[in-house]
Amino acid sequence: MLEAKCPKCGKRAQVDDDMANVRCDFCGYSATYDEYIELMKGKAVTMADDYQMNWDRNPF
């Protein structure tokens, strides 16, 4: 079983062997793998945008 970072609580979520579902035993988060990937892509884009915005304001 693979592990992934839970987008809801930040702890370890489990990815089933056929890469179809992601489930977190800590907070109860559950989604299909495709939904999980889309959510995490959105979080990555937001993080990159925030970093760029802060860099533009104060580069050093």
All heavy atoms as TSV, in Angstrom:
chain	resi	resn	atom	element	x	y	z
A	1	MET	N	N	0.843	-1.177	0.000
A	1	MET	CA	C	0.000	0.000	0.000
A	1	MET	C	C	0.890	1.243	0.000
A	1	MET	O	O	1.831	1.345	0.776
A	1	MET	CB	C	-0.918	-0.030	1.213
A	1	MET	CG	C	-1.809	1.160	1.249
A	1	MET	SD	S	-3.515	1.041	1.808
A	1	MET	CE	C	-4.176	-0.430	1.200
A	2	LEU	N	N	0.573	2.181	-0.839
A	2	LEU	CA	C	1.324	3.432	-0.930
A	2	LEU	C	C	0.765	4.445	0.056
A	2	LEU	O	O	-0.384	4.354	0.477
A	2	LEU	CB	C	1.215	4.004	-2.340
A	2	LEU	CG	C	1.855	3.193	-3.456
A	2	LEU	CD1	C	1.488	3.797	-4.804
A	2	LEU	CD2	C	3.354	3.163	-3.290
A	3	GLU	N	N	1.574	5.431	0.378
A	3	GLU	CA	C	1.145	6.504	1.257
A	3	GLU	C	C	1.167	7.819	0.499
A	3	GLU	O	O	1.955	8.012	-0.424
A	3	GLU	CB	C	2.056	6.599	2.478
A	3	GLU	CG	C	1.966	5.398	3.379
A	3	GLU	CD	C	2.883	5.500	4.578
A	3	GLU	OE1	O	3.746	6.399	4.611
A	3	GLU	OE2	O	2.734	4.671	5.478
A	4	ALA	N	N	0.282	8.716	0.910
A	4	ALA	CA	C	0.210	10.049	0.326
A	4	ALA	C	C	-0.100	11.025	1.452
A	4	ALA	O	O	-0.574	10.623	2.508
A	4	ALA	CB	C	-0.885	10.098	-0.734
A	5	LYS	N	N	0.155	12.290	1.239
A	5	LYS	CA	C	-0.170	13.294	2.241
A	5	LYS	C	C	-1.649	13.625	2.148
A	5	LYS	O	O	-2.165	13.936	1.072
A	5	LYS	CB	C	0.662	14.554	2.015
A	5	LYS	CG	C	0.429	15.607	3.076
A	5	LYS	CD	C	1.344	16.781	2.890
A	5	LYS	CE	C	1.123	17.791	4.001
A	5	LYS	NZ	N	2.061	18.896	3.888
A	6	CYS	N	N	-2.327	13.571	3.277
A	6	CYS	CA	C	-3.747	13.887	3.298
A	6	CYS	C	C	-3.932	15.389	3.082
A	6	CYS	O	O	-3.338	16.195	3.795
A	6	CYS	CB	C	-4.370	13.472	4.633
A	6	CYS	SG	S	-6.109	13.924	4.771
A	7	PRO	N	N	-4.765	15.787	2.122
A	7	PRO	CA	C	-4.971	17.208	1.873
A	7	PRO	C	C	-5.821	17.887	2.946
A	7	PRO	O	O	-5.827	19.103	3.054
A	7	PRO	CB	C	-5.680	17.237	0.520
A	7	PRO	CG	C	-6.350	15.921	0.416
A	7	PRO	CD	C	-5.472	14.952	1.160
A	8	LYS	N	N	-6.502	17.095	3.752
A	8	LYS	CA	C	-7.384	17.643	4.777
A	8	LYS	C	C	-6.649	17.878	6.097
A	8	LYS	O	O	-6.747	18.948	6.674
A	8	LYS	CB	C	-8.570	16.709	4.985
A	8	LYS	CG	C	-9.661	17.255	5.854
A	8	LYS	CD	C	-10.858	16.317	5.852
A	8	LYS	CE	C	-11.934	16.813	6.788
A	8	LYS	NZ	N	-13.054	15.857	6.843
A	9	CYS	N	N	-5.905	16.864	6.577
A	9	CYS	CA	C	-5.253	16.991	7.890
A	9	CYS	C	C	-3.729	17.021	7.813
A	9	CYS	O	O	-3.069	17.327	8.799
A	9	CYS	CB	C	-5.708	15.872	8.820
A	9	CYS	SG	S	-5.070	14.226	8.410
A	10	GLY	N	N	-3.150	16.666	6.655
A	10	GLY	CA	C	-1.698	16.697	6.495
A	10	GLY	C	C	-0.980	15.445	6.957
A	10	GLY	O	O	0.233	15.354	6.822
A	11	LYS	N	N	-1.709	14.486	7.500
A	11	LYS	CA	C	-1.070	13.243	7.944
A	11	LYS	C	C	-1.008	12.256	6.779
A	11	LYS	O	O	-1.327	12.607	5.647
A	11	LYS	CB	C	-1.848	12.672	9.123
A	11	LYS	CG	C	-1.764	13.584	10.335
A	11	LYS	CD	C	-2.396	12.974	11.534
A	11	LYS	CE	C	-2.247	13.935	12.712
A	11	LYS	NZ	N	-2.847	13.424	13.918
A	12	ARG	N	N	-0.619	11.028	7.068
A	12	ARG	CA	C	-0.453	10.027	6.016
A	12	ARG	C	C	-1.782	9.378	5.642
A	12	ARG	O	O	-2.472	8.823	6.489
A	12	ARG	CB	C	0.522	8.948	6.458
A	12	ARG	CG	C	1.956	9.423	6.429
A	12	ARG	CD	C	2.870	8.325	6.824
A	12	ARG	NE	N	2.746	8.198	8.302
A	12	ARG	CZ	C	3.327	7.278	9.011
A	12	ARG	NH1	N	4.052	6.362	8.444
A	12	ARG	NH2	N	3.185	7.246	10.317
A	13	ALA	N	N	-2.104	9.451	4.377
A	13	ALA	CA	C	-3.273	8.770	3.831
A	13	ALA	C	C	-2.787	7.541	3.068
A	13	ALA	O	O	-1.623	7.464	2.682
A	13	ALA	CB	C	-4.050	9.695	2.902
A	14	GLN	N	N	-3.663	6.601	2.862
A	14	GLN	CA	C	-3.331	5.363	2.169
A	14	GLN	C	C	-3.900	5.382	0.750
A	14	GLN	O	O	-5.054	5.762	0.550
A	14	GLN	CB	C	-3.912	4.165	2.919
A	14	GLN	CG	C	-3.445	4.053	4.354
A	14	GLN	CD	C	-1.971	3.759	4.465
A	14	GLN	OE1	O	-1.433	2.952	3.715
A	14	GLN	NE2	N	-1.304	4.421	5.394
A	15	VAL	N	N	-3.078	4.980	-0.200
A	15	VAL	CA	C	-3.512	4.809	-1.592
A	15	VAL	C	C	-3.619	3.310	-1.813
A	15	VAL	O	O	-2.663	2.573	-1.559
A	15	VAL	CB	C	-2.494	5.418	-2.584
A	15	VAL	CG1	C	-2.961	5.242	-4.012
A	15	VAL	CG2	C	-2.237	6.877	-2.260
A	16	ASP	N	N	-4.778	2.850	-2.270
A	16	ASP	CA	C	-4.936	1.406	-2.442
A	16	ASP	C	C	-4.056	0.883	-3.571
A	16	ASP	O	O	-3.518	1.646	-4.376
A	16	ASP	CB	C	-6.398	0.998	-2.607
A	16	ASP	CG	C	-7.073	1.616	-3.801
A	16	ASP	OD1	O	-6.399	2.187	-4.675
A	16	ASP	OD2	O	-8.315	1.516	-3.878
A	17	ASP	N	N	-3.881	-0.423	-3.613
A	17	ASP	CA	C	-2.926	-1.051	-4.526
A	17	ASP	C	C	-3.226	-0.820	-6.001
A	17	ASP	O	O	-2.312	-0.796	-6.820
A	17	ASP	CB	C	-2.843	-2.556	-4.251
A	17	ASP	CG	C	-2.184	-2.848	-2.908
A	17	ASP	OD1	O	-1.375	-2.011	-2.452
A	17	ASP	OD2	O	-2.481	-3.900	-2.326
A	18	ASP	N	N	-4.487	-0.636	-6.352
A	18	ASP	CA	C	-4.808	-0.408	-7.763
A	18	ASP	C	C	-4.870	1.085	-8.114
A	18	ASP	O	O	-5.300	1.460	-9.196
A	18	ASP	CB	C	-6.102	-1.120	-8.162
A	18	ASP	CG	C	-7.294	-0.671	-7.340
A	18	ASP	OD1	O	-7.106	0.107	-6.392
A	18	ASP	OD2	O	-8.418	-1.116	-7.646
A	19	MET	N	N	-4.389	1.942	-7.168
A	19	MET	CA	C	-4.311	3.390	-7.385
A	19	MET	C	C	-5.673	3.985	-7.751
A	19	MET	O	O	-5.765	4.907	-8.554
A	19	MET	CB	C	-3.285	3.732	-8.478
A	19	MET	CG	C	-1.889	3.233	-8.208
A	19	MET	SD	S	-1.025	4.186	-6.978
A	19	MET	CE	C	-0.632	5.634	-7.892
A	20	ALA	N	N	-6.730	3.490	-7.133
A	20	ALA	CA	C	-8.077	3.974	-7.435
A	20	ALA	C	C	-8.615	4.908	-6.352
A	20	ALA	O	O	-9.390	5.809	-6.661
A	20	ALA	CB	C	-9.032	2.799	-7.624
A	21	ASN	N	N	-8.204	4.708	-5.102
A	21	ASN	CA	C	-8.762	5.483	-3.998
A	21	ASN	C	C	-7.688	5.906	-3.010
A	21	ASN	O	O	-6.698	5.211	-2.827
A	21	ASN	CB	C	-9.814	4.649	-3.251
A	21	ASN	CG	C	-10.992	4.333	-4.132
A	21	ASN	OD1	O	-11.711	5.220	-4.543
A	21	ASN	ND2	N	-11.191	3.060	-4.426
A	22	VAL	N	N	-7.947	7.049	-2.370
A	22	VAL	CA	C	-7.079	7.569	-1.314
A	22	VAL	C	C	-7.952	7.716	-0.068
A	22	VAL	O	O	-9.049	8.270	-0.149
A	22	VAL	CB	C	-6.474	8.934	-1.707
A	22	VAL	CG1	C	-5.617	9.490	-0.591
A	22	VAL	CG2	C	-5.681	8.821	-2.990
A	23	ARG	N	N	-7.457	7.223	1.068
A	23	ARG	CA	C	-8.230	7.289	2.297
A	23	ARG	C	C	-7.319	7.605	3.475
A	23	ARG	O	O	-6.234	7.045	3.597
A	23	ARG	CB	C	-8.928	5.964	2.546
A	23	ARG	CG	C	-10.020	6.064	3.599
A	23	ARG	CD	C	-10.635	4.741	3.886
A	23	ARG	NE	N	-9.802	4.206	4.978
A	23	ARG	CZ	C	-9.435	2.954	5.115
A	23	ARG	NH1	N	-9.799	2.055	4.274
A	23	ARG	NH2	N	-8.687	2.578	6.108
A	24	CYS	N	N	-7.771	8.511	4.326
A	24	CYS	CA	C	-7.028	8.874	5.529
A	24	CYS	C	C	-7.751	8.305	6.745
A	24	CYS	O	O	-8.923	8.624	6.983
A	24	CYS	CB	C	-6.910	10.392	5.651
A	24	CYS	SG	S	-6.029	10.921	7.144
A	25	ASP	N	N	-7.062	7.489	7.518
A	25	ASP	CA	C	-7.641	6.916	8.729
A	25	ASP	C	C	-7.688	7.917	9.877
A	25	ASP	O	O	-8.433	7.727	10.837
A	25	ASP	CB	C	-6.848	5.685	9.164
A	25	ASP	CG	C	-6.991	4.534	8.181
A	25	ASP	OD1	O	-8.036	4.445	7.506
A	25	ASP	OD2	O	-6.043	3.724	8.088
A	26	PHE	N	N	-6.919	8.989	9.787
A	26	PHE	CA	C	-6.868	9.966	10.866
A	26	PHE	C	C	-8.080	10.894	10.862
A	26	PHE	O	O	-8.672	11.148	11.897
A	26	PHE	CB	C	-5.581	10.803	10.779
A	26	PHE	CG	C	-4.347	9.995	10.981
A	26	PHE	CD1	C	-3.588	9.590	9.902
A	26	PHE	CD2	C	-3.936	9.623	12.253
A	26	PHE	CE1	C	-2.448	8.836	10.077
A	26	PHE	CE2	C	-2.793	8.869	12.446
A	26	PHE	CZ	C	-2.048	8.472	11.351
A	27	CYS	N	N	-8.450	11.417	9.687
A	27	CYS	CA	C	-9.544	12.396	9.629
A	27	CYS	C	C	-10.751	11.916	8.829
A	27	CYS	O	O	-11.767	12.596	8.786
A	27	CYS	CB	C	-9.047	13.716	9.055
A	27	CYS	SG	S	-8.649	13.656	7.286
A	28	GLY	N	N	-10.622	10.783	8.145
A	28	GLY	CA	C	-11.750	10.251	7.388
A	28	GLY	C	C	-11.826	10.710	5.941
A	28	GLY	O	O	-12.772	10.372	5.231
A	29	TYR	N	N	-10.832	11.476	5.487
A	29	TYR	CA	C	-10.819	11.920	4.089
A	29	TYR	C	C	-10.839	10.701	3.165
A	29	TYR	O	O	-10.162	9.710	3.405
A	29	TYR	CB	C	-9.571	12.757	3.807
A	29	TYR	CG	C	-9.395	13.112	2.356
A	29	TYR	CD1	C	-10.088	14.168	1.795
A	29	TYR	CD2	C	-8.545	12.383	1.541
A	29	TYR	CE1	C	-9.936	14.493	0.463
A	29	TYR	CE2	C	-8.384	12.689	0.205
A	29	TYR	CZ	C	-9.082	13.755	-0.327
A	29	TYR	OH	O	-8.933	14.062	-1.652
A	30	SER	N	N	-11.637	10.798	2.101
A	30	SER	CA	C	-11.709	9.726	1.114
A	30	SER	C	C	-12.028	10.333	-0.245
A	30	SER	O	O	-12.898	11.212	-0.351
A	30	SER	CB	C	-12.792	8.727	1.520
A	30	SER	OG	O	-12.855	7.684	0.583
A	31	ALA	N	N	-11.324	9.889	-1.264
A	31	ALA	CA	C	-11.551	10.378	-2.625
A	31	ALA	C	C	-10.975	9.381	-3.614
A	31	ALA	O	O	-10.156	8.533	-3.245
A	31	ALA	CB	C	-10.894	11.740	-2.820
A	32	THR	N	N	-11.393	9.517	-4.860
A	32	THR	CA	C	-10.746	8.722	-5.886
A	32	THR	C	C	-9.346	9.288	-6.084
A	32	THR	O	O	-9.061	10.439	-5.730
A	32	THR	CB	C	-11.494	8.760	-7.230
A	32	THR	OG1	O	-11.430	10.092	-7.760
A	32	THR	CG2	C	-12.940	8.318	-7.071
A	33	TYR	N	N	-8.468	8.497	-6.653
A	33	TYR	CA	C	-7.096	8.946	-6.877
A	33	TYR	C	C	-7.070	10.157	-7.808
A	33	TYR	O	O	-6.327	11.107	-7.577
A	33	TYR	CB	C	-6.251	7.805	-7.446
A	33	TYR	CG	C	-4.797	8.168	-7.584
A	33	TYR	CD1	C	-3.992	8.278	-6.460
A	33	TYR	CD2	C	-4.241	8.413	-8.829
A	33	TYR	CE1	C	-2.653	8.615	-6.566
A	33	TYR	CE2	C	-2.899	8.753	-8.947
A	33	TYR	CZ	C	-2.117	8.856	-7.823
A	33	TYR	OH	O	-0.798	9.203	-7.943
A	34	ASP	N	N	-7.915	10.141	-8.843
A	34	ASP	CA	C	-7.964	11.271	-9.779
A	34	ASP	C	C	-8.422	12.552	-9.083
A	34	ASP	O	O	-7.864	13.627	-9.331
A	34	ASP	CB	C	-8.882	10.955	-10.954
A	34	ASP	CG	C	-8.309	9.901	-11.877
A	34	ASP	OD1	O	-7.078	9.704	-11.871
A	34	ASP	OD2	O	-9.093	9.268	-12.611
A	35	GLU	N	N	-9.421	12.459	-8.206
A	35	GLU	CA	C	-9.874	13.630	-7.449
A	35	GLU	C	C	-8.751	14.141	-6.544
A	35	GLU	O	O	-8.543	15.356	-6.425
A	35	GLU	CB	C	-11.100	13.286	-6.603
A	35	GLU	CG	C	-12.343	13.004	-7.405
A	35	GLU	CD	C	-13.459	12.412	-6.565
A	35	GLU	OE1	O	-13.194	11.841	-5.481
A	35	GLU	OE2	O	-14.617	12.510	-7.007
A	36	TYR	N	N	-8.046	13.214	-5.914
A	36	TYR	CA	C	-6.932	13.570	-5.040
A	36	TYR	C	C	-5.847	14.322	-5.816
A	36	TYR	O	O	-5.365	15.366	-5.381
A	36	TYR	CB	C	-6.353	12.304	-4.394
A	36	TYR	CG	C	-5.079	12.545	-3.637
A	36	TYR	CD1	C	-5.092	13.104	-2.365
A	36	TYR	CD2	C	-3.844	12.220	-4.192
A	36	TYR	CE1	C	-3.923	13.327	-1.664
A	36	TYR	CE2	C	-2.675	12.443	-3.505
A	36	TYR	CZ	C	-2.713	12.995	-2.243
A	36	TYR	OH	O	-1.544	13.231	-1.567
A	37	ILE	N	N	-5.477	13.794	-6.968
A	37	ILE	CA	C	-4.434	14.435	-7.783
A	37	ILE	C	C	-4.851	15.841	-8.197
A	37	ILE	O	O	-4.056	16.785	-8.126
A	37	ILE	CB	C	-4.095	13.571	-9.026
A	37	ILE	CG1	C	-3.394	12.281	-8.588
A	37	ILE	CG2	C	-3.251	14.338	-10.032
A	37	ILE	CD1	C	-2.061	12.488	-7.901
A	38	GLU	N	N	-6.087	16.018	-8.629
A	38	GLU	CA	C	-6.562	17.348	-9.026
A	38	GLU	C	C	-6.532	18.316	-7.849
A	38	GLU	O	O	-6.134	19.472	-8.000
A	38	GLU	CB	C	-7.968	17.261	-9.622
A	38	GLU	CG	C	-8.010	16.624	-10.994
A	38	GLU	CD	C	-7.131	17.344	-12.014
A	38	GLU	OE1	O	-7.188	18.599	-12.093
A	38	GLU	OE2	O	-6.374	16.667	-12.723
A	39	LEU	N	N	-6.947	17.861	-6.679
A	39	LEU	CA	C	-6.922	18.702	-5.488
A	39	LEU	C	C	-5.495	19.102	-5.133
A	39	LEU	O	O	-5.214	20.270	-4.857
A	39	LEU	CB	C	-7.574	17.969	-4.316
A	39	LEU	CG	C	-7.623	18.712	-2.991
A	39	LEU	CD1	C	-8.452	19.981	-3.116
A	39	LEU	CD2	C	-8.199	17.811	-1.922
A	40	MET	N	N	-4.576	18.147	-5.180
A	40	MET	CA	C	-3.188	18.444	-4.844
A	40	MET	C	C	-2.532	19.344	-5.893
A	40	MET	O	O	-1.704	20.188	-5.551
A	40	MET	CB	C	-2.391	17.154	-4.656
A	40	MET	CG	C	-2.869	16.333	-3.461
A	40	MET	SD	S	-2.943	17.248	-1.902
A	40	MET	CE	C	-1.238	17.182	-1.399
A	41	LYS	N	N	-2.905	19.186	-7.155
A	41	LYS	CA	C	-2.388	20.095	-8.194
A	41	LYS	C	C	-2.827	21.523	-7.899
A	41	LYS	O	O	-2.036	22.458	-8.028
A	41	LYS	CB	C	-2.894	19.681	-9.576
A	41	LYS	CG	C	-2.065	18.630	-10.240
A	41	LYS	CD	C	-2.313	18.604	-11.727
A	41	LYS	CE	C	-3.438	17.696	-12.088
A	41	LYS	NZ	N	-3.617	17.522	-13.530
A	42	GLY	N	N	-4.080	21.683	-7.509
A	42	GLY	CA	C	-4.595	23.010	-7.170
A	42	GLY	C	C	-3.840	23.616	-6.001
A	42	GLY	O	O	-3.511	24.806	-6.006
A	43	LYS	N	N	-3.538	22.802	-4.989
A	43	LYS	CA	C	-2.778	23.290	-3.835
A	43	LYS	C	C	-1.362	23.700	-4.253
A	43	LYS	O	O	-0.836	24.702	-3.778
A	43	LYS	CB	C	-2.718	22.226	-2.742
A	43	LYS	CG	C	-4.035	22.052	-2.009
A	43	LYS	CD	C	-3.896	21.014	-0.910
A	43	LYS	CE	C	-5.162	20.887	-0.125
A	43	LYS	NZ	N	-5.125	21.644	1.110
A	44	ALA	N	N	-0.754	22.938	-5.140
A	44	ALA	CA	C	0.602	23.263	-5.605
A	44	ALA	C	C	0.617	24.574	-6.378
A	44	ALA	O	O	1.519	25.401	-6.206
A	44	ALA	CB	C	1.152	22.125	-6.461
A	45	VAL	N	N	-0.380	24.783	-7.209
A	45	VAL	CA	C	-0.462	26.029	-7.980
A	45	VAL	C	C	-0.644	27.217	-7.033
A	45	VAL	O	O	0.001	28.258	-7.190
A	45	VAL	CB	C	-1.603	25.958	-9.020
A	45	VAL	CG1	C	-1.896	27.322	-9.605
A	45	VAL	CG2	C	-1.245	24.968	-10.118
A	46	THR	N	N	-1.496	27.058	-6.033
A	46	THR	CA	C	-1.717	28.122	-5.058
A	46	THR	C	C	-0.429	28.443	-4.303
A	46	THR	O	O	-0.093	29.615	-4.108
A	46	THR	CB	C	-2.829	27.717	-4.067
A	46	THR	OG1	O	-4.037	27.504	-4.798
A	46	THR	CG2	C	-3.049	28.783	-3.012
A	47	MET	N	N	0.309	27.415	-3.902
A	47	MET	CA	C	1.577	27.635	-3.204
A	47	MET	C	C	2.570	28.377	-4.094
A	47	MET	O	O	3.250	29.296	-3.640
A	47	MET	CB	C	2.180	26.306	-2.764
A	47	MET	CG	C	1.469	25.675	-1.602
A	47	MET	SD	S	2.062	24.020	-1.203
A	47	MET	CE	C	3.784	24.313	-0.878
A	48	ALA	N	N	2.646	27.998	-5.360
A	48	ALA	CA	C	3.568	28.658	-6.286
A	48	ALA	C	C	3.169	30.114	-6.511
A	48	ALA	O	O	4.025	31.005	-6.541
A	48	ALA	CB	C	3.615	27.906	-7.612
A	49	ASP	N	N	1.877	30.360	-6.652
A	49	ASP	CA	C	1.394	31.732	-6.836
A	49	ASP	C	C	1.696	32.595	-5.611
A	49	ASP	O	O	2.125	33.745	-5.737
A	49	ASP	CB	C	-0.109	31.752	-7.122
A	49	ASP	CG	C	-0.456	31.230	-8.495
A	49	ASP	OD1	O	0.447	31.108	-9.354
A	49	ASP	OD2	O	-1.661	30.944	-8.722
A	50	ASP	N	N	1.473	32.034	-4.414
A	50	ASP	CA	C	1.759	32.771	-3.183
A	50	ASP	C	C	3.241	33.093	-3.081
A	50	ASP	O	O	3.622	34.201	-2.703
A	50	ASP	CB	C	1.326	31.968	-1.949
A	50	ASP	CG	C	-0.182	31.890	-1.799
A	50	ASP	OD1	O	-0.905	32.632	-2.498
A	50	ASP	OD2	O	-0.633	31.054	-0.984
A	51	TYR	N	N	4.092	32.132	-3.420
A	51	TYR	CA	C	5.539	32.348	-3.373
A	51	TYR	C	C	5.939	33.460	-4.343
A	51	TYR	O	O	6.687	34.367	-3.982
A	51	TYR	CB	C	6.274	31.059	-3.705
A	51	TYR	CG	C	7.768	31.230	-3.709
A	51	TYR	CD1	C	8.475	31.196	-2.522
A	51	TYR	CD2	C	8.466	31.436	-4.900
A	51	TYR	CE1	C	9.853	31.365	-2.512
A	51	TYR	CE2	C	9.830	31.609	-4.902
A	51	TYR	CZ	C	10.524	31.580	-3.708
A	51	TYR	OH	O	11.877	31.749	-3.709
A	52	GLN	N	N	5.407	33.401	-5.562
A	52	GLN	CA	C	5.747	34.410	-6.566
A	52	GLN	C	C	5.282	35.788	-6.131
A	52	GLN	O	O	6.003	36.776	-6.286
A	52	GLN	CB	C	5.131	34.042	-7.921
A	52	GLN	CG	C	5.544	34.977	-9.041
A	52	GLN	CD	C	7.035	34.934	-9.326
A	52	GLN	OE1	O	7.598	33.860	-9.452
A	52	GLN	NE2	N	7.666	36.081	-9.410
A	53	MET	N	N	4.075	35.869	-5.574
A	53	MET	CA	C	3.544	37.152	-5.130
A	53	MET	C	C	4.422	37.728	-4.016
A	53	MET	O	O	4.748	38.916	-4.028
A	53	MET	CB	C	2.111	36.979	-4.625
A	53	MET	CG	C	1.457	38.270	-4.188
A	53	MET	SD	S	-0.269	38.067	-3.703
A	53	MET	CE	C	-0.122	36.875	-2.382
A	54	ASN	N	N	4.850	36.886	-3.075
A	54	ASN	CA	C	5.712	37.368	-1.998
A	54	ASN	C	C	7.089	37.754	-2.509
A	54	ASN	O	O	7.687	38.709	-2.038
A	54	ASN	CB	C	5.832	36.313	-0.899
A	54	ASN	CG	C	4.563	36.185	-0.106
A	54	ASN	OD1	O	3.820	37.145	0.053
A	54	ASN	ND2	N	4.293	34.997	0.389
A	55	TRP	N	N	7.609	37.021	-3.482
A	55	TRP	CA	C	8.916	37.333	-4.055
A	55	TRP	C	C	8.862	38.669	-4.795
A	55	TRP	O	O	9.775	39.475	-4.703
A	55	TRP	CB	C	9.339	36.227	-5.011
A	55	TRP	CG	C	10.649	36.508	-5.674
A	55	TRP	CD1	C	10.850	37.012	-6.919
A	55	TRP	CD2	C	11.951	36.373	-5.099
A	55	TRP	NE1	N	12.174	37.161	-7.176
A	55	TRP	CE2	C	12.885	36.774	-6.064
A	55	TRP	CE3	C	12.413	35.927	-3.875
A	55	TRP	CZ2	C	14.249	36.763	-5.835
A	55	TRP	CZ3	C	13.780	35.900	-3.660
A	55	TRP	CH2	C	14.669	36.317	-4.630
A	56	ASP	N	N	7.757	38.911	-5.519
A	56	ASP	CA	C	7.612	40.160	-6.249
A	56	ASP	C	C	7.575	41.364	-5.292
A	56	ASP	O	O	8.080	42.436	-5.631
A	56	ASP	CB	C	6.333	40.150	-7.090
A	56	ASP	CG	C	6.435	39.183	-8.268
A	56	ASP	OD1	O	7.561	38.776	-8.625
A	56	ASP	OD2	O	5.377	38.834	-8.826
A	57	ARG	N	N	7.020	41.179	-4.131
A	57	ARG	CA	C	6.951	42.263	-3.144
A	57	ARG	C	C	8.287	42.528	-2.477
A	57	ARG	O	O	8.633	43.673	-2.193
A	57	ARG	CB	C	5.947	41.910	-2.048
A	57	ARG	CG	C	4.526	42.060	-2.444
A	57	ARG	CD	C	3.642	41.877	-1.222
A	57	ARG	NE	N	2.305	41.566	-1.615
A	57	ARG	CZ	C	1.451	40.907	-0.892
A	57	ARG	NH1	N	1.808	40.472	0.302
A	57	ARG	NH2	N	0.243	40.670	-1.316
A	58	ASN	N	N	9.021	41.449	-2.178
A	58	ASN	CA	C	10.266	41.587	-1.436
A	58	ASN	C	C	11.260	40.534	-1.904
A	58	ASN	O	O	11.375	39.464	-1.292
A	58	ASN	CB	C	9.981	41.430	0.065
A	58	ASN	CG	C	11.204	41.741	0.903
A	58	ASN	OD1	O	12.196	42.247	0.406
A	58	ASN	ND2	N	11.130	41.425	2.176
A	59	PRO	N	N	12.005	40.795	-2.963
A	59	PRO	CA	C	12.909	39.784	-3.511
A	59	PRO	C	C	14.065	39.418	-2.588
A	59	PRO	O	O	14.584	38.330	-2.680
A	59	PRO	CB	C	13.412	40.390	-4.814
A	59	PRO	CG	C	13.079	41.837	-4.759
A	59	PRO	CD	C	11.993	42.016	-3.753
A	60	PHE	N	N	14.474	40.299	-1.703
A	60	PHE	CA	C	15.578	39.962	-0.778
A	60	PHE	C	C	15.321	40.542	0.578
A	60	PHE	O	O	14.791	41.496	0.835
A	60	PHE	CB	C	16.923	40.457	-1.298
A	60	PHE	CG	C	17.354	39.721	-2.515
A	60	PHE	CD1	C	17.220	40.260	-3.780
A	60	PHE	CD2	C	17.905	38.460	-2.401
A	60	PHE	CE1	C	17.638	39.586	-4.901
A	60	PHE	CE2	C	18.329	37.765	-3.516
A	60	PHE	CZ	C	18.191	38.343	-4.769
